[in-house]
Amino acid sequence: MLGASLSYFEKLDDIAEEIGAPTLGRLHESITSADHRRHLLAYRYVLGRIGEDGAAEARVEAAERIRLEEVLSRAKGKRYEALLIAYVQQLRTGSLAVKTVRLYAGVAQSFCERARASAERPWTDTAIKIFLQQTPGAASSLSRFVSFCRRHLGWDIRMPSKREWQHDEARASRDVERLRRILRKLGPRPISELKLLEVSRLISAATGVPMRTLSSAKQVSRTTSGGVFVDDNARIEPGHRLYPYVHRWQQLVERRFADSQERSKFGGPA
């Protein structure tokens, strides 16, 4: 057994050098469940020396700690990293189980990623509505994160009521009819001939992004995959039926910006 499990015992030696006699918690944090199963006889021997009481709970808690670290690692280098770390630290000060902390942190990280959140400034109400429309089951967990930011950062933010983000059949029907009217008005013209106001009106009807936001945009953000952000919280990726119109909108916004920069070089109005 010793020869086959030499690497397992070497890991135990490393733990002992660092903290002394290993505890159940540290045993399961430092050595993976797969390694425990691979060296089952050695694992049972160690449990016999440490004490088996709570071994199953310790394994579960260690696994949850690793998952929590994975959530934090997804925020590494992002603008919201410091915000998420502060939130997790606050959650850990209470009596919450590690799994509960991980679940709360996971929802906060997903929201921050989709909303392109920053630790420097609050997000818009629209960002929360869009997230909840896509992930309605996360409302309760997200509410806790919003409360944390309001209390600890002093941000003027709130959770929208369920009525504000829940699917409304009547409103959806009106939006679809409005979109059809716009498409009929555009007729069979090629997308490459559409003007900025025309594509802005169409995109606004399809996404809910305010017409003014689209028509007055100065620059356009894109993803590495070619997706286009039509505002801070909504993006359209290649392959989406709306993408050709969004691509045309992007071209027109960038052309207008380039023209204004060119005029400013010669002292004309920007």
PLY file of the C-alpha trace (Angstrom):
ply
format ascii 1.0
element vertex 270
property float x
property float y
property float z
element edge 269
property int vertex1
property int vertex2
end_header
0.00 0.00 0.00
2.78 2.43 0.91
4.50 2.19 -2.47
1.29 2.65 -4.47
0.20 5.59 -2.33
3.55 7.30 -1.90
2.42 10.49 -3.65
-0.64 10.62 -1.38
1.48 10.45 1.78
3.88 13.05 0.35
0.95 15.47 0.09
0.11 14.72 3.71
3.72 15.51 4.66
3.42 18.87 2.88
0.26 19.67 4.85
1.93 18.65 8.13
4.96 20.85 7.40
2.69 23.82 6.79
0.17 23.54 9.64
1.14 20.55 11.75
-1.22 17.59 12.17
-3.80 17.74 9.33
-7.44 18.31 10.14
-10.36 16.83 8.22
-11.12 20.19 6.65
-7.56 20.79 5.47
-7.28 17.18 4.29
-10.21 17.64 1.92
-9.22 21.14 0.83
-5.66 20.12 -0.07
-6.28 16.72 -1.65
-8.97 16.15 -4.26
-11.79 13.64 -3.90
-10.39 11.84 -6.95
-7.06 11.35 -5.13
-8.86 10.08 -2.03
-10.71 7.52 -4.16
-7.54 6.56 -6.03
-5.74 5.86 -2.75
-8.75 4.54 -0.85
-6.85 2.29 1.56
-4.44 5.06 2.47
-7.36 7.50 2.86
-9.16 5.14 5.24
-5.96 4.69 7.21
-5.58 8.48 7.59
-9.24 8.84 8.60
-8.67 6.23 11.25
-5.84 8.33 12.67
-7.63 11.67 12.43
-11.11 10.41 13.25
-13.89 9.69 10.77
-16.58 11.79 12.45
-17.68 14.48 10.02
-15.60 13.11 7.11
-18.49 13.30 4.62
-19.40 16.85 5.71
-15.77 17.92 5.48
-15.54 16.59 1.92
-18.65 18.48 0.87
-17.48 21.72 2.50
-14.03 21.44 0.93
-15.62 20.92 -2.49
-17.80 23.99 -2.00
-14.77 26.08 -1.02
-13.07 25.07 -4.24
-16.19 25.99 -6.24
-16.31 29.36 -4.48
-12.70 30.01 -5.46
-13.63 29.14 -9.05
-16.38 31.79 -8.94
-13.87 34.37 -7.71
-11.34 33.31 -10.34
-13.86 34.12 -13.09
-13.79 37.72 -11.87
-9.99 37.93 -11.97
-8.88 41.09 -13.71
-12.45 42.26 -14.37
-13.71 45.71 -13.41
-16.01 44.20 -10.81
-13.40 41.94 -9.14
-12.97 44.13 -6.04
-16.74 44.45 -5.68
-17.29 40.69 -5.77
-14.45 40.03 -3.31
-15.93 42.56 -0.85
-19.36 40.93 -1.21
-17.99 37.44 -0.53
-16.06 38.71 2.49
-19.27 40.21 3.87
-21.17 36.96 3.29
-18.47 35.00 5.09
-18.78 37.13 8.23
-22.23 35.68 8.89
-23.28 32.16 9.75
-24.01 31.12 6.18
-22.88 27.69 4.98
-20.10 27.70 2.40
-22.51 26.34 -0.23
-24.91 29.24 0.39
-22.08 31.76 0.07
-21.01 30.11 -3.17
-24.55 30.25 -4.60
-24.98 33.95 -3.70
-21.53 34.75 -5.11
-22.26 32.81 -8.30
-25.38 34.84 -9.05
-23.56 38.13 -8.29
-20.66 37.16 -10.59
-22.99 36.15 -13.44
-24.89 39.42 -13.13
-21.71 41.52 -13.01
-20.36 39.75 -16.09
-23.51 40.20 -18.17
-24.10 43.76 -17.00
-20.43 44.71 -17.53
-20.50 45.97 -13.95
-17.74 48.00 -12.34
-16.70 48.54 -8.75
-16.50 52.26 -9.54
-20.10 53.04 -10.45
-23.60 51.55 -10.15
-25.37 49.84 -13.03
-28.65 50.86 -14.61
-32.13 49.56 -13.77
-32.24 48.13 -17.27
-29.29 45.87 -16.49
-31.16 44.15 -13.66
-34.36 43.80 -15.70
-32.52 42.17 -18.61
-30.69 39.78 -16.28
-33.89 38.74 -14.49
-35.75 38.25 -17.76
-33.02 35.78 -18.75
-32.56 34.28 -15.26
-35.83 34.73 -13.33
-34.88 32.19 -10.66
-31.99 34.40 -9.50
-34.17 37.26 -8.22
-33.88 36.42 -4.52
-30.09 35.95 -4.61
-29.55 39.07 -6.70
-31.67 41.09 -4.26
-29.13 40.36 -1.53
-26.28 41.61 -3.73
-28.18 44.78 -4.64
-28.86 45.43 -0.92
-25.16 44.97 -0.16
-24.15 47.55 -2.78
-26.80 49.99 -1.60
-25.82 49.71 2.08
-22.04 49.42 1.87
-21.33 51.57 -1.21
-24.16 54.08 -0.91
-25.32 53.42 -4.47
-28.76 54.64 -5.46
-29.96 51.33 -6.89
-32.99 49.11 -6.33
-34.50 45.80 -7.28
-37.26 46.26 -9.87
-40.66 44.83 -9.01
-41.55 41.48 -10.53
-44.12 43.22 -12.71
-41.36 45.33 -14.29
-39.30 42.44 -15.59
-41.69 39.49 -15.80
-42.92 38.53 -19.25
-46.05 40.47 -20.18
-48.02 38.82 -23.00
-49.98 41.94 -23.92
-46.90 44.16 -24.00
-44.99 41.54 -25.99
-47.79 41.47 -28.58
-47.69 45.26 -28.91
-43.91 45.18 -29.36
-44.18 42.51 -32.07
-46.83 44.50 -33.93
-44.70 47.65 -33.71
-41.74 45.73 -35.14
-43.87 44.44 -38.02
-45.02 47.97 -38.87
-41.43 49.20 -38.97
-40.36 46.33 -41.22
-43.27 46.98 -43.58
-42.33 50.63 -43.76
-38.71 49.78 -44.60
-39.93 47.60 -47.46
-37.60 45.55 -49.67
-34.70 48.00 -49.58
-31.24 46.48 -48.95
-30.04 46.85 -45.37
-26.94 48.62 -46.70
-29.17 51.53 -47.81
-30.93 52.09 -44.49
-30.29 55.34 -42.61
-29.25 55.66 -38.96
-32.70 56.69 -37.70
-34.31 53.79 -39.54
-32.07 51.07 -38.11
-32.16 52.73 -34.69
-35.97 52.61 -34.71
-35.94 48.93 -35.69
-33.34 47.91 -33.09
-35.17 49.87 -30.39
-38.42 48.05 -31.15
-36.68 44.66 -31.10
-34.54 45.13 -27.97
-36.21 47.77 -25.82
-33.10 49.96 -25.90
-34.28 53.62 -26.06
-34.30 55.12 -29.54
-32.37 58.16 -28.27
-29.56 55.95 -26.95
-29.13 54.29 -30.34
-29.45 57.33 -32.56
-27.11 59.51 -30.46
-24.39 56.87 -29.90
-20.87 58.12 -30.55
-18.91 54.86 -30.43
-19.71 51.15 -30.49
-18.24 48.40 -28.32
-17.70 44.93 -29.75
-16.85 41.49 -28.42
-13.94 39.38 -29.66
-16.46 37.13 -31.42
-17.85 40.05 -33.44
-20.84 40.77 -31.25
-22.04 44.36 -31.00
-23.22 46.13 -27.83
-26.28 48.23 -28.58
-26.05 49.65 -25.05
-24.11 48.85 -21.87
-26.19 45.77 -21.11
-27.38 44.30 -24.41
-25.34 42.79 -27.22
-26.23 41.08 -30.48
-23.98 38.28 -31.68
-23.33 37.13 -35.28
-25.99 34.69 -36.42
-28.83 36.53 -34.67
-31.60 37.63 -37.08
-31.14 41.21 -35.91
-27.37 41.18 -36.44
-27.33 42.56 -40.05
-29.31 45.59 -38.87
-27.06 46.05 -35.83
-23.99 45.76 -38.05
-25.42 48.49 -40.30
-26.12 50.64 -37.22
-22.51 50.14 -36.09
-21.19 51.22 -39.51
-23.30 54.37 -39.52
-22.37 55.36 -35.95
-18.66 54.85 -36.62
-18.87 56.72 -39.94
-20.59 59.67 -38.26
-17.93 59.71 -35.53
-15.10 59.56 -38.10
-16.69 62.44 -40.06
-16.96 64.57 -36.91
-13.31 63.92 -36.08
-12.30 64.89 -39.61
-14.30 68.13 -39.44
-12.76 69.04 -36.09
-9.27 68.83 -37.64
-10.18 71.68 -39.96
-11.91 73.78 -37.33
-15.45 72.89 -38.33
-18.22 71.97 -35.89
-17.76 68.46 -34.44
0 1
1 2
2 3
3 4
4 5
5 6
6 7
7 8
8 9
9 10
10 11
11 12
12 13
13 14
14 15
15 16
16 17
17 18
18 19
19 20
20 21
21 22
22 23
23 24
24 25
25 26
26 27
27 28
28 29
29 30
30 31
31 32
32 33
33 34
34 35
35 36
36 37
37 38
38 39
39 40
40 41
41 42
42 43
43 44
44 45
45 46
46 47
47 48
48 49
49 50
50 51
51 52
52 53
53 54
54 55
55 56
56 57
57 58
58 59
59 60
60 61
61 62
62 63
63 64
64 65
65 66
66 67
67 68
68 69
69 70
70 71
71 72
72 73
73 74
74 75
75 76
76 77
77 78
78 79
79 80
80 81
81 82
82 83
83 84
84 85
85 86
86 87
87 88
88 89
89 90
90 91
91 92
92 93
93 94
94 95
95 96
96 97
97 98
98 99
99 100
100 101
101 102
102 103
103 104
104 105
105 106
106 107
107 108
108 109
109 110
110 111
111 112
112 113
113 114
114 115
115 116
116 117
117 118
118 119
119 120
120 121
121 122
122 123
123 124
124 125
125 126
126 127
127 128
128 129
129 130
130 131
131 132
132 133
133 134
134 135
135 136
136 137
137 138
138 139
139 140
140 141
141 142
142 143
143 144
144 145
145 146
146 147
147 148
148 149
149 150
150 151
151 152
152 153
153 154
154 155
155 156
156 157
157 158
158 159
159 160
160 161
161 162
162 163
163 164
164 165
165 166
166 167
167 168
168 169
169 170
170 171
171 172
172 173
173 174
174 175
175 176
176 177
177 178
178 179
179 180
180 181
181 182
182 183
183 184
184 185
185 186
186 187
187 188
188 189
189 190
190 191
191 192
192 193
193 194
194 195
195 196
196 197
197 198
198 199
199 200
200 201
201 202
202 203
203 204
204 205
205 206
206 207
207 208
208 209
209 210
210 211
211 212
212 213
213 214
214 215
215 216
216 217
217 218
218 219
219 220
220 221
221 222
222 223
223 224
224 225
225 226
226 227
227 228
228 229
229 230
230 231
231 232
232 233
233 234
234 235
235 236
236 237
237 238
238 239
239 240
240 241
241 242
242 243
243 244
244 245
245 246
246 247
247 248
248 249
249 250
250 251
251 252
252 253
253 254
254 255
255 256
256 257
257 258
258 259
259 260
260 261
261 262
262 263
263 264
264 265
265 266
266 267
267 268
268 269
